[in-house]
Amino acid sequence: MLQKIGFQPGINKQISETTAEGQWVDCDNVRFRYGTPEKIGGWKQLGTDDLTGATRGLHHYVNSLGRKYAIIGTNRILYAFSGGVFYDIHPIKSTTTLTNCFSTTNGSPTVTITFSGAHNIQEDDIILLDNFTAITNSNFSASDFDDKKFMVTSVPSTTTLTITMPSNESGSGATTSGGIRVQHYYHVGPAVQAKGFGYGLGSWGGEAAGAVTTTLNGALLDDTAGTGGSGTSITLTDASQFPTSGTNFIQVGNEEISYTGVSGNNLTGITRAVRNSTRSAHSDGATVTNSTDYVAWGEAASGDLIIEPGMWSIDNFGDKAICLIHNGSVFEWDSSLSNATTTRATIISGAPTASRHMLVSTPDRHLVFFGTETTIGDTSTQDDMFVRFSDQEDINTYTPTATNTAGTQRLADGSRIMGAIRGRDAIYVWTDTALFTQRFVGQPFTFAFAQVGTNCGLAGQNACIEVDGSAYWMSENGFFRYAGKLESLPCLVEDFVYDDINLTSGNQMISAGLNNLFGEVIWFYPTSTSSVVNRMVSFNYFDSSPQRPVWTNGTLSRTMWRDSAVFGLPHATEYDADTDTSFDVVGNTDGITTYYEHETGTDQNKNGTITAITSNISSGDFDITQQRAQTGQQTGVATFRGDGEYLMKIRRFVPDFISQTGSTRITLQLKNYPNNSQASSPLGPFDITSSTTKVDTRARGRAIALKVENTASSQSWKLGTFRLDTQPDGRR
């Protein structure tokens, strides 16, 4: 007898497969629309280039000339994308012209560049070289350096750095020969987030990638506290990059030394031989390393140590793109200039120089900074809970006066501001524990702040989105929505997500995206064993009801996502940590980003190469329904559910697809007991086309689950209602 089988929309992974009769329990690259599952749309690469590093900021806008821009910030370079072309608009921190600077070794690709003074460049920073003059005893020439960007391989000292060429030196080798101009890009940060805690976090004799180093200016004896016998200070060649507030640490040889202040090039308030190290003598010129983030063997860290990834906050103030480096400076790039794509972003004068987050408020147009400085220009005063906003329509004025609308506010609940987004009638501001609203009210207060949620902090800077007056976000303890009141979103894949998410060192890599074409809020996150984003979870606010929230999960990995408002279709970025061949940086070791347009076609199109997007969805187990006639005083039909008592036989099934391109594979997955492994039906799996009317099979089992999938390119499907021909087949 043919029997329709129907399933509730959404994935339910909170119950067992046997309990989930009439429900879907797993999927990949599938969405629900109008209650039925379908394969998601395809994507194609935008532009022909792979970008350097991992994208941690993406913003779309249209300028006054009608030109569309995507501003893309990776952990190394800030790009503007327009007309299918990527333009490097990253700000330059310093420019130095060198002579007698190149040293090479025969048979080695390493080139050492020597500066006349401290260069303040870190390992993995980007430098742009030009104005080359010839090197003696080297095969390297102007074409190898001019207008080329390099990733710094190492920083042996404060006055030298190394880069890696694509080929080895074939000459006899140069020694401080030739000249070059070096333009140093502003440092953004690492591609991934790292975290350490507890005993043995680091060794007092260890090294940290990119750690600030300099040298001693004067010998350090083992019987005096400081250089020159001062007893209270140590003199360095250059102390400009060493932390200036709190208790910090340096390492000289195997000795660790704490200090509490910096005066010029002197470290003051020193204590020798700390963190289980031994005091010893050190010669003039000995290497000094900032070891503040080290922890000695046998010493427990006093608190969690988080090394946040290089991130951006990007918005636009009219034609100007406003771009903030996380915990750093803020820059502007004017897209209305006739030569905009050949100009670089420049620092905004008068603005804070260290902030966690930034956005432009609307419609009042204030530039608002979160987790910023209490004293502008003094990075040591950065307060993670402090909010500062500019004068209205003026991104260069931040000092409050009686005649402007600039101002400040410190939030109370939490230890740091995690992120903020614009909403329909307010700015939503999250700390690590709470939610606040920031509403424009005009003079004299400019903004009114109100706490509207507790125990609902944001998991990461980009883990929030707003749509139709509702804010959605991912916390470290669940999913939430705010639409005038705080709601905890019921989630039927919650345990699956939170039991396998990297919240230890991956929370800042979580990002949220909106796909309004299908009513989806999507979160991309790293699993517990991954340092990069490799999974997603989606909430469908169109199809969800209080009785049945519609969630899906999958392996789509995107570091950033922007909706279709500007470009017509959603755009997103994918990070590949294992491939280092970017189009614009020599010696890149930080992976690459590919920029995609989504919801186009059925497949993945990367630089002209088509590959299949495989999708699948699996149901929970269902068993046979027994019907038999009753005799006696009453006549009729009574229904008894077998609940696995009877084996069932499926002789045929009738497929039904609302739409279908190519073929779709159907598998009947059989088992006799809940703990059995699933087995495919003897004649299956079955490849179904639009001309398939029925399929004969010899499936037999107590429980049967349905799996729908596609396996090749040019295939898509939207499921209808299947019918199975089932009958009882005994009890064993």
C-alpha positions, 0 to 999 in steps of 0.5 A, a space after each residue: 500500500 502506498 503511504 505518504 511520508 512527510 517531514 517537519 522542516 528543519 534539522 533536529 539533532 537534539 534527539 536520537 534518530 529513532 526518536 526523530 520519526 517524521 523529522 530531518 536529522 542531518 544535512 549539508 548545503 541544504 536550506 528549507 524554503 516554504 517548509 521543504 528542503 532544497 539544495 543551496 545555490 552555487 557560487 563563483 569567484 569574483 575577480 581572478 586573484 586570491 588575496 593575501 591573508 584571512 579576511 576579517 572585515 567586509 563592507 559594501 557601499 555605493 558612492 555619490 558617483 554611483 560606483 559600487 565598492 567592496 572594502 575587504 580587510 585581511 589580516 595583512 592588507 586592506 583592499 578595495 574591490 570594484 569592476 572585477 579588480 582588487 586595489 591595494 589601499 592599505 595605509 603606509 606607516 613609514 617610508 625609509 630610503 636605504 643605501 648599502 642595505 642588501 646581503 645575500 648568500 649563494 644558493 639561498 633565497 634569503 635576503 637580509 635588509 639592513 636599516 641605519 636605525 630601528 625599523 619597528 617592523 615585525 615578522 610577517 608584516 608587509 613591506 613595499 619596495 621600490 627605487 632599487 639600485 644595483 646589488 654587487 655579486 648578486 643575480 637579483 635585479 630591479 625587476 625582483 624588487 621594484 613595486 613588489 610587496 614582500 612578507 617579512 620572513 624574520 626580524 633578526 634585530 631591530 635594524 635588520 629583517 629578512 625576506 624570501 625570494 622566489 629563487 636562490 641567489 646564483 651570484 657569489 653573494 652580496 654584503 650590504 650592497 645596493 639601495 631600496 625604498 621601504 614602505 612599511 604597511 600598518 600592522 594588523 595581526 595574525 590570521 588566527 586567534 591563539 589562546 593559552 592558559 594554565 601551567 606551562 603556558 610558555 617557557 621563560 627561555 622560549 620565543 614568540 613569533 613576531 615578538 618585539 626585540 631590541 638590544 641592551 644599551 650598556 652591559 647588565 651585570 649580575 651584581 647590579 640591578 640595572 645598566 650603569 649600576 643604576 639599580 632601578 632601570 635598564 637602558 635599551 637601544 629602542 624602547 618605543 615598541 615595548 608596553 608602557 603600562 602595568 607590569 611587563 616582562 623582558 627576556 635577556 638571555 635566559 633571565 626574565 626581568 619585570 618592569 613597570 614603566 618606560 622613560 625614553 629608552 629606559 625601562 623603570 621599576 625593574 626587578 631582576 630574575 623573575 618567573 623562576 629565572 636566574 640572574 646573570 651578566 649580559 653584555 652591551 648589545 645583547 638581545 632584549 625580547 618583550 616576554 610579557 605574554 610568556 609564562 614560566 615553567 611551573 608558573 600558572 598564568 594569572 588569567 586567560 591569555 588571548 592573542 586576537 586575530 588581525 581584524 577590521 571594523 569597516 563602514 562608510 561616511 558618505 564617500 569615505 570608507 572608514 577602516 579601523 584596525 582592531 585595537 589600533 588606528 582608524 583610517 579614511 579612504 575617499 572613493 570620490 577622488 578621480 584617482 581613488 584606486 591609486 590612492 591609499 587610506 590615511 589616518 584620521 587626524 584627531 581620532 582615537 588611536 586604539 579602539 576595539 570597534 567602530 561604526 557610523 551612526 545613522 541618521 545623525 552621522 557620528 563616528 562612534 568608537 567602542 573600547 577606546 582611549 580615555 585620552 585620545 592619542 595615548 594608547 595606554 589609556 585604552 579602556 575596553 568598556 569606554 565609548 567615544 563619539 565624534 561631533 555630528 558630521 565631523 570625524 575629526 572632532 572628539 573633545 566634548 564642548 558646549 557647542 558640539 555633540 561629541 561625547 563619551 560613555 563608559 558601560 558597566 556590565 562586562 569586562 570588554 565591549 565585543 561588538 556593535 551594529 546599527 539597528 533600525 532605531 538604535 545601535 546595539 552594543 554587546 559586551 562579553 556579558 550583556 547587551 546595551 542600546 545606544 539611541 540618538 536623543 540630541 543635545 545635551 546628551 546626544 546618545 542615551 544608553 540602556 542595558 537591555 540584556 544580561 548573561 547574553 554577551 557576544 561570542 565574537 566581534 562579527 557574531 551579530 546581525 540585524 534584520 527587520 528590527 531584530 538583532 540576532 547573535 551568537 553568545 558563548 552559551 546560546 543563540 539570542 534575538 532582541 526585538 524590543 525584548 530579549 529572547 533566547 532562540 530555541 535551537 534544535 542543533 544547539 548541542 551539536 554546535 556547542 559540543 564541537 565549537 572552538 570557543 577557547 581560541 576561535 570565538 573572534 573568528 565567528 561571523 554572522 551573515 544575512 541572506 534575505 533572499 531566503 530569510 536566513 541568518 547564518 553563523 560561520 564558526 571553527 570546530 573544536 579541533 580547528 583554528 579556522 572557520 570550517 562549519 556553519 549553522 543557519 536559522 530561517 526566520 521566514 519558515 520558523 514558528 514558535 512551535 518549530 524553529 527551522 535550523 540547518 547545519 553544514 560545512 560551508 566555510 566563510 570568514 565574512 558574508 555580506 547580503 545582497 543590498 548593494 551588489 544584487 547577490 550575497 558576497 562572501 570570503 573563504 580562507 585557505 590556510 594551507 595555500 600561500 600563493 597570493 597574487 600580490 605578496 612575495 613570500 606570503 605564509 599567511 594563506 589566501 582569501 577567495 572572494 565569491 558571489 553566492 546564489 548563482 548557478 548550481 556549482 562552485 566556479 573558482 577562477 573558471 574551474 567548475 566543481 560540484 557542490 554536493 548536498 544531502 539531507 537525512 531523515 530520522 528512522 520511521 517504522 511501519 504502521 499496522 492496520 487490522 480489522 476488529 471483529 466482535 461487538 464493533 466493526 471497523 478499522 483500528 490502528 496499531 503502531 508497530 513501533 519496531 515490533 514488525 519488520 517492514 518490506 518496501 517494494 517500491 517508492 514514488 519520487 516527487 520533486 518540486 524542481 530538479 536539475 540533473 539526477 538526484 540520488 535516493 538512499 533507503 537506509 535500513 536497520 533493525 535496532 537503534 544501535 545498528 549501523 545503517 545499511 543501504 537497500 539491496 538495489 540502491 542507492 537510486 539515481 532519480 531523474 525528472 522522468 522517473 515515475 517509480 522505483 522498485 526495490 527490495 528493502 527490508 528492516 524495522 526502521 528505514 530512513 530516507 537520504 536525498 543527495 546530489 553527487 555531481 555538478 549541474 545538479 539541483 533539487 527541491 523535494 516534494 512528498 515521497 510515497 512508499 509501498 510498505 507492508 509488514 514482513 514478520 517479526 524477525 
